[in-house]
Amino acid sequence: MRGQAIACSAIMNPQNGWAVSRKKSGRAFTLVELVVVISIVGLLLAASVPASVRFYESIQYRQAIRDVIIALGSARYKAVNSGRAQDVLINPDTNVVRLNTKVYQLPADFRIVVNAAAEINRDTEGVFRFYPDGGSSGGDIEIAQPSGAGVKISVDWLVGRVTQERYVFD
């Protein structure tokens, strides 16, 4: 056993006489080292949980904006291809966006403001109508996070184009 250090000790064994016992020079963690490691892991978890909550809220916010833009774009596409007007209904009280049978539920803590043509709006819903020629009734949708930061989604009345820009609610 060249190159390895093994600690040996002689022990008196009452049955066999002297016996040689090998002690492995074991490397183990002390209790203090284990406590330090557990403390560091605990601190890392405590710091990462709030960050993951903010990350989740950010994902929800981006998905809500994406859902509204997809509903508006799909309505324009269907109107042009089918030759029939298509309506997107947005209820700011319940945070629901509907296009025909497709329903998008936006998070309840988001604030939604709809500025659409008063002539085609329904009781509690703002309506964006897309026509077969590609045009629309036009209007704006403002979606804000609880922090107040948000997005303004605009629908052009002439060509039905959907755009977005950052927006800060007052």
N, C-alpha and C positions, 0 to 999 in steps of 0.2 A: 504494500500500500504506500507507494511512494507519492509524496506531494500532498497527502491528506493528514490533517492533525486529528487524532482521536485521543480523547482523554481516557485514561485507564486508571482503575483503582483496584486494589486487592481487598477483597472482603472475605472474612472468615465465615464459611458455610459449615454449620455443625455436622451435616451429613457427609459432605464430600471433602471437607478440609478447606484449603484455600481455593478461591475461585476468582477469576479475573472478570470484572464487570466493565463493559464499555459504556461510556456516557457519550451520547451524541452532543456535540456542541450545538444545541438547538437554537434557532433564532425565533423567538416568539415576541409578540407585542406585549408591552406592559399595559396595565390598566390606564395609566396616564395617557399613553399614546392613543389608546382606543377612545378615551373621552375627548381628546383633542380632535380626532378625526370625526367623531360623531357631532361635535360642536360645529366644526367647519361645514359639514354637510347640512346641518340644521340652518346655519346662517345662509348658505346658498339657496336652500329651499325657501326660506323666508323672503329673500330678495327676488326670487324668480316667480313666485306666485302672483304678486301684483303686476309684474310685467306680462305674464301670460294672460291675465284678465284683460289688460289693456289691448293686448294683441287680439284676443277673441272679439272684443268690442270693435276693434278696427276692421276685422274680417266681416262682422255683421254689417257694419256701415257700408263698406265697399260692395257687399252683396246686395244690399237694399238699393243702392244707386244703380247697380248693374241690372237688377230686376226691373226697375222702372224704365230704364233705357231700352232693355230688350222688349218689354211690353209695347212701348211706343213705336220702336222700329218694326216690330212684327205686325202691328196694326197697319202701318203705312204699306208694308210689303203685301199684306193680304188685301188691302183696299185696291191697290194697283193691279194685282194679279186676278182678283175675283171680279173686279168691275163694280163692287158694292162698297159703300161707306162702312168703315169700322170704327167703333167707339172704344176708347180706353176710359174706364171709370175709376176715379181715385177718391176714396173716402178718408179725409184727414182725421175724422173722429176715431175710426177703427184701424187706421193705417193699412187699409186693404186696397190693392190695385187689381183691377179685373179687365181682362180682354176676352170676350166671349166666355168660354168655360174655364179658362186659365185664371187662377187666383194666386196672387202673390201677397203674402202676409209680411209686412214690414215690422220690425221690432217696436213694441209699444212705447218705449221711452224716447223714440225719435219724434221730433216735431215736424209736421208736414203742413205746408201752406200751398194751396192751389189757386192760381190765377188763370182762369179759363173763360171762354166766351159765355157770358151770362145767359144768352139765348138758348143754349143747349144743356146747361147745367141742370142737374136734378136736385132734389131736396137737400141732401147732405153730401152729394158727390159732385166733384168737378169732372167734366167730360171733355176729352180731347177727341175730336172726330177727324178721321183721315178719309180723304175723298179719292175716287178712282183716278183722278188726274194727277195725283201725287201731292196735292195741297192738303191743308189741314185747317182746323178752326184756330190753331195757334194758342199760345199761352205759356205759363211758367209753373214749375213745381219747385218748391224750396224744401229741402230735406236737411234737418239739423240734428246733430248729436246733442246729448244733454249738456255738453260743454259749450254749445253755441256755435261751434264751427260747422259749416255745412256746404252744400252744393246747390246751385241753382241750375235746374235742367230746363232748357228753353226749347219750345217747338215752334219753328218758323211757319207762319200761316201760308206763305206763298208756295214753298216747295216741300213743306213737311219735314225739313231737316231737324234732327234732334242734336242739341249741343249741351255741354255742361261747363260750368265755371265755378270756382270756389266762391263761397259766400259766407259772411259772418252775420248771424242774427243779432239784432239789438236787444 
